[in-house]
């Protein structure tokens, strides 16, 4: 009972649905019919202006009479049958001008050209006309290519003009009023060839040409010579295209009922193929319609068969879908595992690179600490060597042979001091000691050493400027810069070459604007290092001063040489630039600010001996953990009249200061010492002896001690000479207390 009620309810719902669908279809048909009636051109508020021109035999005008011809008559009859109001207007300029400008709404016969469809509407064709090239057999013209440079006549209509320009590009084109005029010109020899239309209607005009009765003509059918003609409509009037289609459809009906044949009989006295063409075109459209209906029915049958096939294959599709889902899950899981594997490999590779970088950094740090430690010990030894050699020199002034030996020891100590400065620069534990110096003197001192750095196949030349100014810089750092640049140039010339070093005074304010955009204007001393090596490209030049960037092979360079050069030049207030080209070598330019004229050269600690040392009588506390250095310092100070209180380290210095009841004028202390360093000692003694001045001495500074912290304090760099120590002490204490 319940099943029956459900079935009846379902049937009721289905009937309601079908009724709703039927009503929708009926309303749609009624709405379409009403819209079609409203859009019917027969209901136009004003007549359609139909243009015409003199184009016999299809349309022509005799005198001032109305237009005549089969095209005019057929168009008029079709419009009358469809009750479409028309008004004929003359258009001697042709169809395109009148339709585009809106002077005419319709044109009865318009050639269907692709370029015209861009700005005009053209209905389905109702006339097809063929076009031919005609010439005398004796003219030697067989194809359109033979007309190059010859005279070709054609009818003065836009279709003929377009076809003539397209098919006879090299010919001299002359327009004529009609086909008979063109043919008569060819027969009489006035034209070498002519372009004529080849329809039956055109043939009627050519029957009675007496000038062509004995002429031997040959005709060449132009490629794609058949041209369809439809009804043209202007886009200026929206309903003109609908009127053109309606009239064209009515012409098709006229072809069915024989009205076209009757019109052609009146015009040409025999049945014309134009009427049959319209009949065939209309019949073809009907056949296409019936074929479309048949295809729709066939499609419905195929759809029913397909629906049955879908029902049969439904279960299989479900199974295939499940299969696809499973395959997709497997594929996604495979991709995830592949990505995880690649990520793991990448992480392992990154870890290996990080470990390698860490080992390299640790190795560099270990080498730096080793170099710094060696330099520290060397500086203490060199202080003893240079100090006692200076004292020995004073005691043997009259012994010439011994003096030469002592001088040799002193010079060896100076050279060893330069080596320790290089080691400290590498380990970055050097306290800079800038002074006025000449780059010419630096190059002169380094000449032999630079020659030893180079191979025999490299020619070294040094060109100093005799009037070179001075610069304010640390000599050791300048030597390091020159050495790094020379080594870089040497490595760039594996097969030998030339290396040139030159100095010059440069005033950038006088140079060409924009040549040195990164360097502010001013007076500079320029050092030029030029080689004839392999050179560098633009990308390498952009990164050349970056730390750890190197173009050498693995294990052949640290990538810090030029980075150190850049850092030293910037620290000294200078600038470095380069110019390089592949295959033509590289030139580095180091610009250092020039010291103003009149600046006096400051003598170094290892300089010459003063003729009259500065003496004093103050009390000085000497704190040094190296016994030999402490003994030397104390002896030098005592020789210069000072009272000396020696101490091994900071804690012993505190005991000595407590036991000393008198005033302590100066503390000379090493910076780096066991148990208590020099800075900590000075801060501790400042509470009990605030008036005491401090002079620091060291040849090695730990990273924990800031360079900026020492830059504002009195400092003397190891190794130093007795005279340099006495002068520095007197400088810290003030003016001399005695002679």
C-alpha positions in Angstrom: 0.0 0.0 0.0 2.8 2.4 0.9 4.7 1.4 -2.2 1.6 2.2 -4.4 1.2 5.6 -2.8 4.9 6.4 -3.4 4.5 5.3 -7.1 1.5 7.5 -7.6 3.2 10.5 -6.0 6.2 10.0 -8.2 4.0 9.9 -11.3 2.2 13.0 -10.2 5.5 14.9 -9.7 6.7 13.7 -13.2 3.5 15.1 -14.9 3.9 18.4 -13.2 7.5 18.6 -14.3 6.5 17.8 -17.9 3.8 20.4 -17.9 6.3 23.0 -16.6 8.8 22.1 -19.3 6.1 22.3 -22.0 5.0 25.7 -20.8 8.6 26.9 -20.8 9.0 25.7 -24.4 5.7 27.4 -25.5 6.6 30.7 -23.9 10.1 30.5 -25.5 8.6 29.9 -28.9 6.1 32.8 -28.5 8.8 35.1 -27.2 11.0 34.2 -30.2 8.2 34.9 -32.6 7.4 38.2 -31.0 11.0 39.2 -31.1 11.3 38.1 -34.7 8.2 40.2 -35.7 9.6 43.2 -33.9 12.9 42.9 -35.7 11.3 42.2 -39.1 12.7 44.8 -41.6 9.2 45.1 -43.1 8.2 47.0 -40.0 11.0 49.6 -40.6 9.9 53.2 -39.8 11.7 54.6 -42.9 12.6 53.1 -46.2 16.0 51.6 -46.9 18.1 53.6 -49.2 19.5 51.3 -52.0 22.4 52.6 -54.0 23.3 51.9 -57.6 25.8 52.9 -60.2 26.5 52.5 -63.9 27.5 48.8 -64.1 26.0 47.3 -67.2 24.5 44.8 -68.0 23.3 44.2 -64.4 22.5 47.8 -63.5 22.5 50.9 -65.6 20.8 54.2 -66.2 19.7 55.7 -69.4 19.7 59.5 -69.3 18.0 60.8 -66.2 15.7 57.9 -66.0 15.3 55.4 -63.2 17.9 52.5 -62.7 17.4 49.5 -64.9 18.9 46.0 -65.3 18.3 42.6 -64.0 19.9 43.2 -60.6 17.6 46.3 -60.1 14.5 44.4 -61.2 15.3 41.3 -59.1 16.1 43.3 -56.0 12.9 45.4 -56.4 10.7 42.4 -56.8 12.2 40.6 -53.8 11.7 43.7 -51.6 8.1 44.1 -52.8 7.4 40.4 -51.9 8.8 40.9 -48.4 7.0 44.3 -48.0 10.3 46.0 -47.2 10.2 49.7 -48.1 13.2 50.8 -50.3 14.3 54.0 -52.0 16.8 54.0 -54.9 19.6 56.5 -54.6 22.4 57.1 -57.1 25.9 56.2 -55.9 28.4 57.0 -58.7 31.4 56.8 -56.2 30.8 53.0 -55.8 29.4 50.8 -53.1 32.2 51.0 -50.5 32.2 54.8 -50.2 28.4 55.1 -50.0 27.9 52.2 -47.6 30.7 53.2 -45.3 29.6 56.9 -45.1 26.0 55.9 -44.6 24.8 57.5 -47.9 23.2 54.2 -48.8 21.8 51.4 -46.5 21.9 48.6 -49.1 23.6 47.7 -52.4 22.0 45.1 -54.6 25.1 43.5 -56.0 28.4 43.6 -54.0 31.4 41.4 -54.6 32.2 39.3 -51.5 35.9 40.2 -50.8 37.5 39.4 -47.4 38.8 42.9 -46.9 35.3 44.3 -47.4 33.8 42.2 -44.6 36.0 44.2 -42.1 33.8 47.3 -42.6 30.7 46.1 -44.4 28.0 43.4 -44.1 27.6 41.1 -47.1 24.7 38.6 -47.4 24.9 35.1 -48.8 25.8 35.3 -52.6 23.1 35.2 -55.2 25.3 35.7 -58.3 28.6 34.1 -59.2 30.7 35.7 -61.9 34.0 34.5 -63.4 36.8 36.9 -64.5 39.2 36.3 -67.4 42.2 37.8 -69.0 41.8 38.4 -72.8 44.6 39.1 -75.3 45.4 38.7 -79.0 47.2 35.5 -79.9 49.8 37.7 -81.6 50.5 39.7 -78.4 52.7 37.0 -76.8 50.8 37.3 -73.5 49.7 33.9 -72.1 49.6 34.5 -68.3 49.2 37.6 -66.0 53.0 37.5 -65.4 53.6 38.4 -69.1 51.8 41.8 -68.6 54.7 43.4 -66.7 55.3 46.7 -68.3 52.3 46.3 -70.7 48.9 48.1 -70.9 45.9 46.3 -69.3 42.4 47.7 -69.6 39.6 47.0 -67.0 36.1 48.1 -66.1 36.0 51.2 -63.9 34.4 49.3 -60.9 35.9 48.6 -57.5 35.8 44.8 -58.0 37.6 45.1 -61.3 40.1 47.6 -59.8 41.0 45.3 -56.9 41.4 42.2 -59.2 43.5 44.1 -61.7 45.9 45.4 -59.0 46.1 41.9 -57.5 46.7 40.0 -60.7 48.6 42.6 -62.8 51.0 44.3 -60.3 53.6 45.3 -62.9 51.2 46.4 -65.7 50.0 49.9 -66.6 46.2 49.8 -65.7 43.7 51.8 -67.6 40.0 51.9 -66.6 37.1 51.8 -69.1 33.3 52.2 -68.7 32.2 48.6 -69.6 33.3 45.2 -70.7 32.7 45.9 -74.5 35.0 48.9 -74.2 37.7 46.7 -72.7 37.3 44.0 -75.3 37.2 46.5 -78.2 40.5 48.0 -77.0 42.1 44.6 -77.0 40.8 43.8 -80.5 42.0 47.1 -81.9 45.4 46.8 -80.3 45.0 49.8 -78.1 45.4 47.6 -75.0 47.8 44.6 -74.7 45.4 42.7 -72.5 42.1 43.2 -70.8 40.2 42.1 -67.7 36.6 41.1 -68.4 33.8 39.2 -66.6 32.7 36.0 -68.1 29.0 35.5 -67.2 26.2 34.8 -69.8 24.9 38.2 -69.1 28.2 39.8 -70.0 28.3 37.7 -73.2 25.1 39.4 -74.4 27.0 42.7 -74.5 29.9 41.2 -76.5 27.8 39.6 -79.3 27.6 42.6 -81.6 31.2 43.9 -81.4 32.2 44.2 -85.1 35.8 45.1 -84.3 36.3 41.7 -82.7 34.7 39.6 -85.4 37.9 38.8 -87.2 40.2 39.1 -84.2 41.9 35.9 -82.9 41.5 36.1 -79.1 42.7 33.9 -76.3 41.2 33.8 -72.8 43.0 33.0 -69.5 40.9 32.2 -66.5 42.4 34.0 -63.5 43.3 32.0 -60.4 40.4 32.0 -58.0 38.6 33.9 -60.8 35.0 33.1 -59.6 33.7 35.8 -57.4 30.4 35.6 -55.4 28.2 38.7 -55.2 25.7 39.2 -52.4 23.7 42.1 -51.0 25.8 44.7 -49.2 24.6 46.5 -46.1 25.9 49.5 -44.2 26.9 49.2 -40.6 25.6 52.7 -39.9 22.0 51.4 -39.8 21.5 48.4 -37.4 18.6 46.8 -39.3 20.2 47.0 -42.7 21.9 43.6 -42.3 18.6 42.0 -41.4 16.9 43.6 -44.5 19.8 42.3 -46.7 19.3 38.7 -45.4 15.5 38.9 -45.8 15.8 40.1 -49.5 18.4 37.5 -50.2 16.1 34.8 -48.8 13.3 36.1 -51.0 15.5 35.9 -54.1 16.1 32.3 -53.3 12.3 31.7 -53.3 12.1 33.5 -56.6 14.6 31.1 -58.0 12.3 28.2 -57.0 9.1 29.6 -58.5 10.8 30.7 -61.8 10.6 34.5 -61.4 14.3 34.9 -61.9 14.2 33.1 -65.2 11.5 35.4 -66.4 13.5 38.5 -65.5 16.6 37.2 -67.3 14.4 36.5 -70.4 13.4 40.1 -70.5 17.0 41.3 -70.0 19.0 39.0 -72.1 16.5 37.1 -74.4 17.7 33.7 -73.2 18.0 31.7 -69.9 21.1 32.7 -68.0 23.2 30.6 -65.7 22.9 33.4 -63.1 19.3 32.3 -62.3 20.4 28.7 -62.0 23.2 29.6 -59.7 20.8 31.3 -57.3 18.6 28.2 -57.5 21.5 25.9 -56.8 22.8 28.0 -53.9 19.3 28.1 -52.3 18.8 24.4 -52.9 22.2 23.7 -51.3 21.2 25.6 -48.2 18.0 23.5 -48.0 20.0 20.3 -48.3 22.3 21.5 -45.6 19.3 22.2 -43.4 17.8 18.7 -43.9 21.3 17.2 -43.4 21.6 19.0 -40.1 18.2 17.7 -39.0 19.3 14.1 -39.9 22.6 14.6 -38.0 20.7 15.8 -34.9 18.5 12.6 -35.1 21.6 10.5 -35.5 23.1 12.2 -32.5 20.1 11.5 -30.4 20.3 7.8 -31.3 24.0 7.7 -30.5 23.3 9.4 -27.2 20.8 6.7 -26.3 23.3 4.0 -27.2 25.9 5.9 -25.2 23.6 6.1 -22.2 23.1 2.3 -22.3 26.9 1.9 -22.5 27.4 4.2 -19.6 25.1 2.1 -17.4 27.0 -1.1 -18.4 30.3 0.5 -17.6 29.3 2.3 -14.4 30.7 -0.4 -12.1 33.9 -0.6 -14.1 34.4 3.2 -13.8 34.0 3.0 -10.1 36.6 0.3 -10.0 38.9 2.3 -12.3 38.5 5.4 -10.1 39.4 3.4 -7.0 42.4 2.1 -8.9 43.4 5.6 -9.9 43.1 6.9 -6.3 45.3 4.1 -5.1 47.9 4.8 -7.8 47.8 8.5 -7.0 48.4 7.7 -3.3 51.3 5.5 -4.2 52.8 8.1 -6.5 52.4 10.9 -3.9 54.1 8.7 -1.3 56.9 7.9 -3.7 57.3 11.6 -4.4 57.4 12.4 -0.7 60.0 9.7 -0.1 62.1 11.0 -3.0 61.9 14.6 -1.7 62.8 13.4 1.8 65.8 11.5 0.4 66.9 14.5 -1.6 66.5 16.8 1.4 68.5 14.3 3.5 71.3 14.3 0.9 71.3 18.1 0.8 71.5 18.3 4.6 74.4 15.9 4.6 76.2 17.8 1.9 75.6 21.1 3.8 76.9 19.5 7.0 80.0 18.3 5.2 80.6 21.8 3.8 80.0 23.3 7.2 82.4 20.9 8.9 85.0 21.6 6.2 84.6 25.4 6.7 84.9 24.9 10.5 88.0 22.9 10.1 89.4 25.6 7.7 88.5 28.3 10.2 90.0 26.4 13.1 93.2 25.8 11.1 93.4 29.5 10.2 92.8 30.4 13.9 95.5 28.0 15.0 98.0 29.3 12.5 97.1 32.8 13.5 97.6 32.1 17.2 100.9 30.3 16.4 102.1 33.3 14.3 101.1 35.7 17.0 102.8 33.7 19.7 106.0 33.4 17.7 105.9 37.2 17.0 105.4 37.9 20.7 108.4 35.9 21.7 110.4 37.4 18.8 109.5 40.9 19.8 110.8 40.3 23.3 114.0 38.9 21.9 114.4 41.7 19.4 113.9 44.3 22.1 116.8 42.8 24.0 118.9 42.5 20.8 118.3 46.0 19.5 118.5 47.5 23.0 121.8 46.0 24.1 123.3 46.5 20.6 122.4 50.2 21.0 124.0 50.3 24.5 127.0 48.4 23.1 127.4 50.9 20.3 127.6 53.7 22.8 130.4 52.0 24.7 132.6 51.3 21.7 132.3 54.5 19.7 136.1 54.5 19.0 136.4 50.9 17.9 135.5 50.9 14.2 135.7 47.2 13.5 133.4 46.4 16.5 131.1 49.2 15.5 130.5 47.6 12.1 129.6 44.3 13.7 127.2 46.0 16.2 125.6 47.9 13.3 125.1 44.6 11.4 123.4 43.1 14.5 121.2 46.2 14.8 120.2 46.0 11.1 119.4 42.3 11.4 117.2 43.2 14.4 115.4 45.8 12.3 114.8 43.3 9.5 113.6 40.7 12.0 111.3 43.3 13.5 109.7 43.9 10.1 109.1 40.1 9.8 107.3 40.0 13.1 105.1 42.9 12.1 104.0 40.8 9.1 103.2 37.9 11.3 101.2 40.1 13.6 99.3 41.6 10.7 98.4 38.1 9.5 97.2 37.1 13.0 95.5 40.5 13.4 97.0 41.1 16.8 99.1 44.1 15.8 98.7 47.5 17.3 99.0 50.0 14.4 101.7 52.7 14.6 100.9 55.2 11.9 103.5 57.8 11.0 104.6 60.1 8.2 106.3 58.0 5.6 107.3 58.0 1.9 106.1 55.2 -0.3 109.3 55.6 -2.3 111.3 54.6 0.9 109.0 51.6 1.5 109.5 50.4 -2.1 113.2 50.9 -1.9 113.5 48.9 1.3 111.3 46.1 -0.1 112.9 46.0 -3.5 115.2 43.0 -2.9 112.5 41.1 -1.0 110.0 41.7 -3.8 112.5 40.4 -6.4 112.9 37.2 -4.3 109.1 36.7 -4.3 109.0 36.7 -8.1 110.2 34.1 -10.6 113.0 34.7 -13.0 110.6 35.0 -15.9 108.9 38.1 -14.4 110.5 41.4 -15.0 110.1 43.9 -12.1 110.4 47.7 -12.6 109.9 50.4 -9.9 109.3 54.0 -11.0 109.3 56.3 -8.0 108.2 60.0 -8.2 111.1 62.2 -7.0 108.7 64.8 -5.7 106.4 62.3 -4.0 104.6 63.6 -0.9 104.2 61.8 2.4 101.4 59.7 3.8 100.2 59.0 7.3 100.1 55.2 7.7 101.5 52.2 9.5 104.7 51.1 7.6 104.1 47.4 8.3 100.6 47.6 6.9 101.8 49.4 3.8 104.4 46.7 3.3 101.7 44.1 3.7 99.6 45.8 1.0 102.5 46.0 -1.5 103.4 42.3 -0.8 99.8 41.1 -1.3 99.5 43.0 -4.6 102.8 41.7 -5.9 102.0 38.1 -5.0 98.6 38.5 -6.7 100.2 39.8 -9.8 102.8 37.0 -9.8 100.1 34.4 -9.6 98.3 36.0 -12.5 101.4 35.5 -14.7 102.1 31.8 -14.7 104.1 32.0 -17.9 106.0 35.2 -17.1 105.5 38.8 -17.9 106.2 42.3 -16.6 105.3 43.8 -13.2 105.5 47.6 -12.8 105.3 49.6 -9.6 105.0 53.4 -9.7 104.3 56.3 -7.4 102.9 59.7 -8.2 101.2 62.7 -6.6 97.6 63.0 -7.8 95.1 65.9 -7.4 91.7 64.3 -8.2 90.1 67.8 -8.4 92.0 68.3 -11.6 91.1 64.9 -13.1 88.2 64.2 -15.5 84.8 64.3 -13.8 83.4 60.8 -13.1 86.7 59.0 -13.5 86.9 58.2 -9.7 83.2 58.5 -8.5 83.9 56.6 -5.3 86.9 58.7 -4.2 86.3 62.2 -2.7 88.2 65.0 -4.3 91.5 65.9 -2.7 95.3 65.5 -2.8 96.6 61.9 -2.9 99.7 59.8 -3.2 99.0 57.1 -5.8 100.7 53.7 -5.9 100.2 51.8 -9.1 100.8 48.0 -9.4 100.4 46.8 -13.0 100.9 43.4 -14.5 100.6 41.8 -17.9 98.8 38.7 -16.7 95.5 37.0 -17.7 93.2 39.8 -16.5 89.7 39.6 -15.0 86.2 39.8 -16.4 83.6 42.2 -15.0 81.9 39.6 -12.7 85.3 38.7 -11.1 86.1 42.4 -10.6 82.8 42.9 -8.8 83.7 40.4 -6.1 87.5 40.7 -6.0 87.7 42.5 -2.7 85.2 40.2 -0.9 86.7 37.9 1.9 87.3 34.3 0.9 86.7 35.1 -2.8 89.5 33.6 -4.9 90.0 32.6 -8.5 92.8 30.2 -7.7 92.4 26.4 -7.4 91.5 24.6 -4.3 94.3 24.8 -1.6 96.1 27.6 -3.6 94.7 30.6 -1.9 92.8 31.7 1.2 90.8 34.5 -0.5 92.0 37.0 2.1 94.9 38.7 0.3 93.0 41.4 -1.5 90.4 41.6 1.2 93.3 42.5 3.6 94.5 45.1 1.1 91.1 46.7 0.9 90.7 46.7 4.7 94.1 48.3 5.3 93.5 51.0 2.7 90.2 51.9 4.3 91.6 51.9 7.8 94.3 54.3 6.7 91.8 56.6 5.0 92.7 55.6 1.5 91.0 53.9 -1.4 91.8 51.2 -3.9 90.5 50.7 -7.4 91.4 48.5 -10.3 91.2 48.3 -14.1 91.4 44.9 -15.8 90.7 43.3 -19.1 90.8 39.6 -20.2 94.1 38.9 -21.8 95.6 42.4 -21.2 96.5 42.3 -17.5 95.4 44.1 -14.3 96.3 47.4 -12.7 95.6 48.3 -9.1 95.5 51.9 -7.9 96.1 52.7 -4.2 95.2 56.3 -3.2 96.5 57.5 0.1 95.8 61.0 1.5 98.8 63.2 1.1 100.3 64.9 4.2 100.3 68.7 3.9 103.6 70.3 2.9 105.8 71.2 5.9 104.8 68.1 7.9 107.9 66.7 9.6 108.8 63.0 9.3 108.3 61.3 12.7 111.3 59.0 13.5 110.5 55.4 14.4 111.4 53.5 17.5 114.1 51.7 15.7 115.4 54.9 14.2 118.8 56.5 14.5 120.4 57.4 17.8 119.8 60.8 19.3 122.9 62.8 19.9 121.7 64.1 23.3 119.1 61.8 25.0 116.4 63.3 27.2 117.0 62.6 30.9 114.9 62.9 34.0 114.8 62.3 37.8 111.3 60.9 38.4 110.4 57.6 40.0 109.2 54.9 37.5 107.6 51.5 38.3 108.7 49.0 35.6 106.4 45.9 35.3 107.5 43.2 32.8 107.3 39.4 33.0 110.3 38.8 30.8 113.4 39.2 33.0 115.8 40.2 30.2 113.4 42.9 28.8 112.8 44.2 32.4 116.5 44.4 33.1 117.1 46.3 29.8 114.3 48.8 30.5 115.6 49.4 34.0 119.2 49.9 32.9 118.1 52.4 30.2 116.0 54.4 32.6 118.8 54.4 35.3 121.3 55.6 32.7 118.9 58.5 32.0 118.7 59.5 35.7 115.4 57.9 36.7 114.7 56.0 39.9 113.5 52.6 38.9 111.2 50.1 40.8 111.2 46.7 39.0 108.4 44.1 39.2 107.8 40.8 37.5 104.0 41.0 37.2 100.9 42.9 38.3 100.6 41.5 41.8 104.3 42.1 42.6 103.9 45.7 41.3 101.1 46.2 43.8 103.4 45.1 46.6 106.2 47.3 45.4 103.9 50.3 45.2 102.6 49.6 48.8 106.2 49.2 50.2 107.4 52.4 48.4 106.7 55.3 50.7 107.4 58.0 48.0 105.7 59.2 44.9 105.5 57.1 41.8 105.5 59.3 38.7 105.1 56.8 35.9 104.3 53.1 35.5 105.8 51.3 32.5 103.9 48.0 32.1 103.5 45.2 29.6 99.9 44.8 28.3 99.8 41.0 28.3 101.1 39.3 31.5 100.2 36.3 33.6 97.9 36.6 36.7 97.3 40.3 36.2 97.6 42.3 32.9 98.7 45.9 32.4 95.2 47.4 32.0 94.0 45.8 35.3 97.1 46.9 37.1 96.6 50.5 36.0 93.0 50.6 37.1 93.9 49.1 40.5 96.8 51.6 41.1 94.6 54.5 40.0 92.8 54.4 43.4 96.0 54.7 45.5 98.1 56.8 43.1 95.8 58.9 41.0 98.6 61.2 39.9 100.6 58.4 38.4 100.9 58.2 34.6 101.0 55.0 32.6 103.0 53.9 29.6 102.1 50.6 28.0 104.5 48.5 26.0 103.8 45.3 24.0 104.5 43.7 20.7 101.4 41.4 20.9 97.9 42.2 21.9 95.2 39.6 22.6 91.9 39.9 20.9 90.3 40.5 24.2 92.2 43.9 24.5 90.5 46.4 22.2 92.6 48.4 19.8 90.3 51.4 20.4 90.9 51.0 24.1 94.7 51.3 23.7 94.5 54.0 21.0 93.8 56.8 23.6 96.6 55.7 25.9 100.4 56.1 25.9 101.9 53.1 24.1 105.3 52.0 22.8 105.6 49.0 20.5 108.2 46.3 20.9 110.9 46.1 19.8 112.2 49.6 20.7 115.6 51.2 21.1 116.8 52.8 24.3 116.6 56.3 22.7 113.0 55.6 21.6 112.1 54.5 25.2 113.8 57.5 26.8 112.0 59.9 24.4 108.6 58.2 25.0 109.1 58.3 28.8 110.0 62.0 28.7 107.0 62.6 26.3 104.6 61.0 28.8 106.0 62.7 31.9 106.2 66.1 30.2 109.0 68.5 29.7 112.5 67.4 30.7 113.4 67.7 34.4 117.0 68.0 33.7 119.8 67.5 31.2 
